[in-house]
Amino acid sequence: MHAPYEPDAHRSRRVRYILCAVERPTRTDRVCAVAAAAAHDLNDELTVILTSVTDAMRSLPVGHPARLLLLDLQSAAHRCAWKASGLLNFAARRGARPSSATMERLVEEELR
């Protein structure tokens, strides 16, 4: 014999499925999180590069031939910073939130 129909029981099961789907990160969510983490790391490295280039340019006399190379390096670093900023904005629009994770864990989750 079948149990009597209980609309609330079916509704609560449906709500649980929806909540699980909402709470479970999608592949896009994981990609956004990795992109944001990479962009943050890239920004950290670019800060070091830009600081070093600026210091080197200040130490060189005006007209020194290395200044042109340093200006090219500085320009490339600024372009990279702009691209990293775009990655961070993309991740933020998708709702990515900073969290602590190892690369190994992220790869394992992706391979499941």
Protein Blocks (a to p, Z undefined) as FASTA:
>chain_A
ZZdddfklmmmmmmmmmmmmmmpccfklmmmmmmmmmmmmmmmmmmmmmmmmmmmmmmpc
ghiaklmmmmmmmmmmmmmmmmmmmmmmmmmmnopacddddfklmmmmmmZZ
